[in-house]
Amino acid sequence: MILAIDVGNTNIVMGCLDSRNTYFTARLSTDVKKTSDEYALMIRNLFHLHEIDRHGVEGAIISSVVPALSIPLQEAIRLVTGKTALLVGSGLKTGLNLQMDDPATVGADLVVDSVAASERYPKPIFIFDLGTATTLSVVDPKGNYIGGMIIPGPVVAMNALSTQASQLSHIDLETPAKIIGKNTKDCMRSGAVYGHAALIDGVIDRAEEELGYKAATVVATGGIAPTIIAQCKHKILLDCNLMLRGLLILYHKNAKNEKSK
């Protein structure tokens, strides 16, 4: 089994898994102020909480969009498991052809999502990852990563609205009973949930029209995905463990090369 860690701007998602089983998953708040020792304590406690032997970990891999945490987390993993974690980035074998102006600038999370989706689902594929940002990654029929989209996530959008509009308060992300709200908070919630769902439906329509795909496979992942995707009209496959599966795939693609160094 391996330890897979996805570092996002808001949360760190980690899981202990192998090709057959996921032994545990956990979600922690992303905090660049925490030291490697603090993260090591948290990771060790998770193994203890789920009654998993940390010494049974064969290796680890990290995908991060917060560069400042890559080294502290690598050190934390070394302290807990004795293993050196792989980092998703330049030089890592992915098997994914990035047809971008500058492939090095493609986020690690987008690469990992696309690797996992390409192995699991029929192509072409639209992959939506809903977190701090809502991202779209497009994999064409030949398995090439051809581009995508970055959109402010619903929580970020609502927080910005609350900050800039003096009469609008901060709200939690709940689905109101009706699209047409009867009070300010429900109106904001409706905008965040139904509005974002309509945005995703519209993006799918326009992307299919632009690319000439009549029925792309659409996959969604990320912490906010279950709330939003439930209100979309398109058929969208919800895969909350897509990132962890992608990290497992990348670990197996690269572990032998790393051990031989």
C-alpha positions in Angstrom: 0.0 0.0 0.0 1.1 3.6 -0.6 0.3 6.9 1.0 -1.1 9.4 -1.5 -1.4 13.1 -0.7 -3.2 15.8 -2.7 -2.3 19.3 -1.5 -4.9 21.9 -2.5 -5.2 25.5 -1.7 -7.9 24.9 1.0 -7.6 21.2 1.9 -5.1 18.4 2.0 -6.6 15.1 1.0 -4.6 12.0 1.8 -5.3 8.3 1.5 -3.7 5.0 2.2 -4.5 2.6 -0.7 -3.4 -0.1 -3.0 -4.8 -1.5 -6.3 -7.5 -3.4 -4.4 -8.4 -1.4 -1.3 -8.6 2.1 0.1 -7.6 1.7 3.8 -8.5 5.2 4.8 -8.9 8.7 3.5 -8.7 12.0 5.4 -9.1 15.7 4.8 -7.0 18.3 6.6 -6.9 22.1 6.3 -4.0 23.4 4.2 -1.7 25.4 6.5 1.7 26.6 5.2 2.6 27.6 8.8 2.6 24.1 10.1 6.0 22.4 10.3 7.1 19.0 9.1 6.9 17.8 12.7 3.3 18.9 13.1 2.3 17.3 9.8 4.2 14.1 10.9 2.2 14.0 14.1 -1.1 14.4 12.2 -0.2 11.7 9.7 1.0 9.3 12.4 -2.3 9.9 14.3 -4.3 9.1 11.2 -2.6 5.7 10.9 -3.3 5.0 14.6 -6.9 6.2 14.3 -7.6 3.9 11.4 -5.6 1.0 12.9 -3.2 0.8 9.9 0.4 -0.2 10.4 2.5 2.8 9.1 5.4 0.4 8.6 3.5 -1.4 6.0 3.7 1.6 3.6 5.9 0.8 0.6 6.1 4.3 -0.7 4.3 7.7 -1.0 3.5 10.3 -3.6 2.5 14.0 -3.3 0.6 16.2 -5.7 0.7 19.8 -4.6 -0.5 23.2 -5.9 1.1 24.8 -2.8 4.8 24.6 -3.4 5.8 25.7 0.1 4.3 22.5 1.6 6.1 20.0 -0.7 9.3 19.8 1.3 7.7 19.8 4.8 5.3 17.0 3.7 8.1 15.0 2.2 10.0 15.3 5.5 6.8 14.4 7.5 6.3 11.3 5.5 9.9 10.3 5.9 9.5 10.7 9.7 6.4 8.6 9.8 7.1 5.9 7.2 10.8 6.0 6.5 10.0 6.5 2.8 10.9 9.3 0.4 7.7 10.6 -1.3 7.6 11.1 -5.0 6.5 14.6 -6.1 4.3 15.1 -9.2 6.0 17.5 -11.4 8.5 17.9 -14.2 10.5 14.7 -14.8 7.8 12.4 -13.5 6.6 9.8 -16.0 2.8 10.3 -16.6 2.1 8.7 -20.0 0.0 11.9 -20.7 0.8 14.0 -23.8 0.3 17.6 -22.8 -0.6 19.6 -25.9 -0.2 23.0 -24.2 1.7 26.2 -25.0 3.9 25.5 -21.9 3.3 21.9 -20.5 5.4 22.7 -17.5 2.8 25.2 -16.2 -0.1 22.6 -16.1 -1.1 22.1 -12.5 -0.1 18.8 -10.9 -3.7 18.2 -9.8 -4.9 18.5 -13.4 -2.3 16.0 -14.6 -3.2 13.5 -11.9 -7.0 13.8 -12.6 -6.4 13.3 -16.3 -4.2 10.3 -15.8 -6.8 8.6 -13.6 -9.7 9.4 -15.8 -7.9 8.3 -19.0 -7.4 4.9 -17.5 -10.9 4.5 -16.0 -13.3 6.1 -18.5 -14.0 6.2 -22.3 -12.4 9.0 -24.2 -12.9 11.9 -25.0 -13.3 13.1 -21.4 -14.2 16.3 -19.7 -12.9 16.4 -16.1 -14.3 18.9 -13.6 -12.5 19.3 -10.3 -14.5 21.4 -7.9 -12.6 22.9 -5.0 -11.1 26.4 -4.4 -11.2 26.7 -8.1 -13.4 24.8 -10.6 -11.1 23.4 -13.3 -11.9 21.7 -16.5 -9.4 19.3 -18.1 -10.1 17.9 -21.6 -8.6 14.6 -22.8 -9.2 14.0 -26.5 -10.1 10.7 -28.2 -6.4 9.8 -28.6 -5.7 10.4 -24.9 -4.0 13.8 -25.3 -4.5 16.5 -22.8 -5.5 19.4 -25.0 -6.5 22.1 -22.5 -9.2 23.3 -20.2 -10.5 26.1 -18.1 -10.1 27.6 -14.6 -13.1 29.2 -12.9 -13.5 30.7 -9.4 -15.1 28.0 -7.2 -18.5 28.7 -5.7 -17.1 29.2 -2.2 -14.5 31.6 -3.4 -17.1 33.5 -5.5 -19.5 33.8 -2.5 -16.7 34.9 -0.2 -15.6 37.6 -2.6 -19.2 38.8 -3.0 -19.6 39.0 0.8 -16.4 40.9 1.1 -17.1 43.4 -1.6 -20.9 43.9 -1.0 -21.5 45.4 2.5 -25.0 44.2 2.8 -24.3 40.6 1.9 -23.0 38.2 4.7 -20.9 35.1 4.5 -23.0 31.9 3.9 -22.5 28.2 4.0 -22.8 26.2 0.8 -26.2 24.5 1.2 -28.7 23.7 -1.6 -31.8 25.8 -1.1 -35.2 24.1 -1.8 -36.0 26.4 -4.7 -34.0 28.2 -7.4 -35.9 31.5 -6.7 -34.9 32.5 -3.2 -37.2 34.3 -0.8 -34.5 35.8 1.4 -31.0 37.1 0.9 -29.1 34.0 2.2 -31.2 31.6 0.0 -30.7 33.9 -3.0 -26.9 33.7 -2.4 -27.0 29.9 -1.9 -29.1 29.5 -5.1 -26.5 31.5 -7.0 -23.7 29.5 -5.6 -25.2 26.1 -6.2 -27.7 26.3 -9.0 -25.8 29.1 -10.7 -22.5 27.0 -10.7 -24.4 23.9 -11.8 -25.8 25.9 -14.8 -22.3 27.2 -15.5 -21.0 23.6 -15.7 -23.9 22.5 -18.0 -23.2 25.5 -20.3 -19.5 24.8 -20.4 -20.1 21.2 -21.4 -22.4 22.3 -24.2 -20.0 24.9 -25.6 -16.9 22.7 -25.3 -18.6 19.9 -27.1 -19.7 22.3 -29.8 -16.2 23.8 -30.2 -14.5 20.4 -30.3 -17.1 18.5 -32.2 -17.8 15.9 -29.5 -21.4 14.8 -29.4 -21.1 12.8 -26.2 -17.9 13.2 -24.2 -17.6 11.3 -20.9 -18.0 13.9 -18.2 -16.4 13.2 -14.8 -16.5 15.4 -11.6 -14.3 15.2 -8.5 -13.3 17.5 -5.6 -14.7 18.4 -2.2 -17.6 20.5 -3.5 -18.5 18.2 -6.4 -21.4 16.2 -4.7 -23.3 19.4 -3.9 -23.0 21.0 -7.3 -23.2 18.0 -9.6 -26.5 16.9 -8.1 -28.1 20.0 -9.7 -26.5 19.6 -13.2 -28.7 18.5 -16.1 -26.0 16.7 -18.0 -25.0 13.1 -17.1 -21.9 13.6 -15.0 -20.0 10.7 -13.3 -19.1 11.6 -9.7 -15.7 10.1 -8.7 -14.5 11.5 -5.4 -11.4 9.3 -5.3 -10.2 10.2 -8.8 -7.1 12.1 -7.5 -6.0 9.3 -5.1 -6.4 6.7 -7.9 -4.4 8.9 -10.2 -1.6 9.2 -7.6 -1.6 5.4 -7.2 -1.2 5.0 -11.0 1.6 7.6 -11.1 3.4 5.9 -8.2 3.4 2.6 -9.9 4.6 4.2 -13.2 7.6 5.8 -11.4 8.5 3.8 -8.3 10.8 1.3 -10.1 12.8 4.1 -11.7 13.1 5.9 -8.3 14.3 2.8 -6.5 16.9 2.1 -9.1 18.6 5.5 -8.6 
